[in-house]
Amino acid sequence: MTSAAGAGSVAFDRRHTDDLIAYLQASPSPFHAVASAAERLEKAGFRQVEETAAWEGTAGGRYVIRGGALIAWYIPEGATAATPFRIVGAHTDSPNLRVKPIPDTGAAGWRQVAVEIYGGVPLNTWLDRDLGLSGRLVLRDGSARLVQLDEALLRVPQLAIHLDRGVNDGMTLDKQRHLTPVWGLGRVTEGSLIEYVAQSAGLDPGGVVGWDLMVHDIQPPSYLGRDRELLAAPRLDNLLSVHAGTAALAAVAAGAKLPCIPVLAAFDHEENGSESDTGAQGPLLGTVLERSVHARGGSLEDRARALAGTVCLSSDMGHAVHPNYSERHEPGHQPMPNGGPILKVNVNNRYATNGVGRAVFAAACERAGVPWQTFVSNNSMPCGTTIGPITAARLGISTVDCGIAALSMHSARELCGADDPYLLASALRAFLES
């Protein structure tokens, strides 16, 4: 663990974690996550702009929503066309089960819902949980309606131990046969799931022509432990970072004069490679930054100068040392919950951090007055990756990977320290102000 004590003071406190709980409950899908973030930005004075409209270069906060992605930025008074950006990057999607195009199925007298596996899912964590449905319905005119059914609609039932005596010797789940949720008894009725969801949203089922629906665990987030020092919740990876970035951006927009233009980039589809029009591999962030420069009267030269001075903090969840599997971790780098944000390093560029980035991260933590830690993978274990290297390569900007330490990453329900969300938000705020 590395501790950095600076002259600054922590900008957020446990009330930030309380608000994170509310944010997670309101954000069961990427579409809800950006809508919830936008609501908080609106309260801070930001306004939405359409991509098809002409943009102004005047001072103030703005944001763009495309599907499950959001890009928000604040232009301070006195900013020029070549003013560099300070970007907090994150992603809105989480591994889960998503509804197939023809959802209604069943067997042996059970009505079931056909689902597809999204991202790297520990399959057993979705067994025997009460599941709701969320996402969006697309209407004939191309408009979309968000839906969130926080009721016990679905369940993926595990086979009883009496029928699988070797289950505790190692359970193998077939993604096609064993992960299909049940939601009732009787015959399979064509269109019945979409009809039910549409009617629950107050829509005419005949007007629904498309959908992006997924299941979510309806158990609410909660503090955990004797001293309530831990937080158990779904979608911490990576809505915790989206929430922290939103809070940090709203805070700096209400503060003193800024030397840079603070930006929040919350992408979709990180969990399956980021290759989409709303993912980090796509042109969305680069287009927004370029249009912002041009709206302030900038040229190609101004854009190049602005990006040359730009820094991005890619914030995503990392691994806390697991008490039951400590041998899986790097012996000299074992981050702990509530130890502050973590700097994520990998020399093979699975993370984008280098020595210069370490200095940027350390300065932000020192300015915020928060401790920080370092994460490196065990050499014998493959390392995950983030939007950090993608952003660095696509835009040619200096990028640093950070986050907070957690257990059970990608599970239906994850675990982190209850103080770390506000310590991260404080560090992100200090970074955006610097």
N, C-alpha and C positions, 0 to 999 in steps of 0.2 A: 504494500500500500504506500502511496505517496501522498503526503499531506502538504497542502499549500495554504498558508495563513497569510492573508493580505490585509490591506487597509480597508477593503470594502466591507459591506455588510450583506448578508443574505437577503435578497429582495422578496422572496416568497416564504411561506411557512406552511404548516399542516393544513391550513384552509385550502391551499392549492391541491393537496391530495384529496380532500373532500370533494372539490370541484371535479377532479379527475374521475372519481367514482361516478358522479352524475353524467359526465361526458361519455364514459364507457357504456353506461346504461342506455344513453340516447343514441349510441352509434354502433349498432350491431352489424352494419355493412359499410363499405367504403363510401357509398352515396350518403348515408346518414352522417358519417364522420365529417365529410366536407360541409354538409349543411349545418352541423352543430358548430364546427369551427367558424363558419361564416357568420352565424348568429352572434358569436362572441366578438368577432371583428366588427360587425355592424355596431354593436354597443360601444366600441372604442372609436367610432367615427369613420370606419372604412366603408367604402361603397363598391358594389359590384359593377364591373364593366363587361360588356359583351365583346367577344373576339371579332364579331362582324362590324362593330362600330369603330369610328375614328377615336383615338385616344388623345387626351390632353396631357400636357407635361407639367401642369401646375402642381404645387405642393399638396400633399394629402395622402391618405391611405386608400388603396384600391385592391381588388382581388378579382381573379378569374376562376370560374368553375367549369371544368370539362369532365363530365361523368363522375368518376370517383377520385378525381385529382383537383387540387386547389393550389394556385400560385397567388400569393399576396405580397404587396410591397408598399413601402411608405417613402414618399419623396419629401425630404425635409426642405425647409426654406433655405435658399442659397445654393441648392444643388445645381451643378452644371451638367452638361451632356457627358462629360468624361468622369463624373463622380463614380467611384467604384462601388460595388455591392458587397454586402455581408449577408450570406445565405445560410439559413438553417434548412437542411434537407431531411425528409422523413418519408414514410409511406403509410398509406391508409388501409392496405389489405392485410388480412391474416389468414393462415391456413384453415380450411374448413371443408364442409361438404356443400356442394352447390347443385341446384335442381337441374335435371337434364331437360332438353327441349320437349320431349314427350314424357311428362313426369309420372303419369298414372300407371302403376304396375301392381303386382301382387302374386301371391302363391298360397296354396293350401287354405283358402278361405280368408286370408288376411289382405287388407288393402294396404299398399305400400307406396312409397315415393322414390322414384329413380334419382339417384344422386351421382355426381362426379366428384372425384377427389381433387381439391384445389390446393396446390403447394405441398410442402413437406409436412404431412400430417402424421403424428403418432396415433395410429388408428384406434388403439385401445382406449384412448382418453375420451372418445366419443361414445363409448358403450354405456348403456344404462343411464343416460342423462335425459331429462325432460327438455325437449328442444322446441323452439319457436321458429318462425320464418320471417325473413326480412329481405329487403332489396328494393327493386323498382319494377313497376309495370309500365310498359310502353304502349301508348294508345295509337289509334289509326292516324292521327294528325302529327305523330312524331313526338308529342310531348310525353313526359314521364311523370309518374306518381310514386312517391316513396311509400313503402308499406312496412310496418313493423308489428308483427303479431307476437306479443310477449305472453303467449299461453302455451300450455303443454300440449302441443299438437303431435309431435313426432317422438319416436324413441328407437334407438338401435339396440335391440335386446341381445344380451350375451347368452350363449348356450350354457345351460345349467351344468354344474360340475358333475352331476350324475351321468350326463351324456358325453362328457369329455374328461375322463379321469386324469388325463395327463396335462390339463390346462396349466397347472403350476410348474410344469417342467418346461414350459415354453409355448406360448399361444401364437398360432399363425392365422392371420386373417386374410382372406381373399377379398381384394378391393371390390370385385364385381358381385360376389355372392353374399358376403357377410356384412356389408355396410349399408344395406338397404333399409331405411327406417320403416317402421309400421306406423299407421295412423288410423287404424280402424279395422272393422270386420266387414265382410261382404264381397260382392263382385267388384271388379275393376270397372270404373265408369270413366269413359273417355272425357278428358277435360275437367274432371271434378275438382282437382286441386286448384287449378287456376280460377275456376268458377268460385270456389270458396274464398280464395285470397282476394279476388276482385270485389266480391260482395262485401267482404269484411272491410274493404277500403272505400265502400260506397260507390263502386263503379259498376257499369254495365259490363258483364263478362264478354259480351259480343264485341265490345269496343277495344278489347285488349288483344294486341297482335304480337307482342314480344314481352320478354321478362328476363331479368337477371336476379334470381332469387337464391338464397342460401339459408342454411339452418344456423341457429345460434343457441347456446346454452342459456336458459332463462334464469338460472341462479344468479342473483345480483352479486356484484363485487362486495368484499367485506374485509375489514381489518382482522388480522389473525394473530394469535399468541397471547400469552399472559399480559404483556404490556402493550398490546396492539401495535407492535413495532414492524409488522409485516402486512403486506397487501396481497390478497388472493383475488384474481380477477381474470376474465377472458380478454383477449385482444390487447394485452399490455404491449406485445410485439405487433404493431408498433404505434398504437394510438397514444401510448404514454408520451412518445416523442412529438407526435402531432399536437397534442394538447399543450405540452411544454413550449413548443415553438410558437403556438398561437398566443399563449399567455405572454411570452417574452416579446413578441412583435407588438402586441397591443400595449404593453408597458412602455416600450421605447418610443412608440408613436406619441405618447402623452408626456414625454420627458423633454430634456434639454436639447439644444442644437446638436445635430448628428453629423459626423464627418463623412459617413457613408450612407448608402441607401439600404436599409434592412429589408430582407426578403424571407418569406417562408415558402418552401416548395414541398408540397405534400403530394407525392406520386401514388398511383395505383400500380398493381401488378408486379411489385418487387418480389413477391414470393414465388413467381413462376418465370422470372427472367427479365422483367421490365421492358419487354419488347412489345409495345403498344403505343397508341397515340396519347395515352395518359401515363405511360411509364417513363422512367428515367432514360431509357434508350431512345425515346422519341424526341421530337423537336420542341415540345411545349415550353420548357423553361427557357431555352435559348431564344425562342421567338418572343416570349414575353420580355426578356431583358433587352433584346434588340429593339423592340417596339417602344420600350420605355426610353431608351436613348434617343431614338428618332423623334419621339413626342416632345422631347426637350430641345429639339433642333439639332441633334447630333448627326455626325457623319460616320462613315465607316472607320475613319481614324479615331473618332471619339469612342466608338464601340470597342475598338481594339485596346485603347487606353483604359477604358473602364474595366474590361475583363482582365487586363494584365494586373490590376490592383485588387481584384476580387478574391475573396476567400469563402469557402463553403465548409460548414460543419455538418457532416452527415451523421445524424443522430439515430441510432437503432439500438435494440436491446443486445446485451452481451451476457456472458455466462458467469454467474457466481460460482465459487467453488462448492461442489456438492458434498455434503458430509458423508454420504454413503458410497460415493464414487470418486474420492479425492485423487485416486491414481490416474483418472482420466484427464486431469488438469496439469498445466505446467507448474512444476514445484515452486518456482520463484515468483510466480504471478498468479495469485489466488484472490481475486476481488471478493469482497464481502458486501452483503446488503447494508445499506445506510452508511457505507464508506465514501459516498460521493460518486460523481460521474466517473466513468472509465474511459481511458484513452485506448483505442483498439489498434493494434499494430500487427502487421504481417509483411515480411520482406518480399513475398511473392505477389504483392499488390492485390491480395484479396481484400485488404483494407488499404485506403489511400494515404494513411498517415506516414509522414517522414519526419526527420529531425526538425525542420522548420515548422511543420504542423504541430509538433509537440510543444514548441515554444508558444505558438498561438493559443493552443488549448490551455497551457499552464497559465498564461497571462490572463485569460478569461476567468479561470477559476480563482486566481489570486485577486483579481479585481472584484469578484463576487464574494470573496471570503469563504469559499467552500472547499472541502478536501476533495482530492481526486485520486484515482487508482489507474493501474495499467493492466490491460488484458493481452496476453499472447497465448496462442494455442500450444498444446503439447505437440511436439514434433511427430509423434506417432499417430496423431488424430488429424483428419482433414479439417481445414478451416472454412467456415462459411464466408459469405461475402455480402456486400451491401450496395446501395446506390452510389457510395463514395467513389470507387474506381470508375464507374460508368460516367458520373458527372465530371470527374477530372478529365477523362479521355474525350468526352463529347464536346466540352466547352473549353478545354485547355486552361482550367482555373485551378488554383491551389485548393486542395481538399483534405480535410481531416476527418477521421472516423472516431466517433465517440458514442456514448450511450449510458445505460446503467446496468448493473449486474442483477441477474434474475435466475431462478430455477424453473424447470419445466417449460423451457422455450418451445413454442409451437404446439403445446398441449391445448386442449379445450379450455383449460384454466391454468394460469401461470402465477408465479409468486415472486415478489420483489420486496425491498425495504420500503416502509411507508414514508420515510424521509427523503429518499432518493428522488422522487418526482419533483419536489420543490427545489432540491439542490441542483438538479439538472436545469430546471427552468431559470434559476438564478444565474447559472453559468452561461446559458444561452443568451439571456438578457445582456450580460456584461459583454459577450462577444459581439452582439448586434450594435451595441453602443460604441464599440472601440474603433 
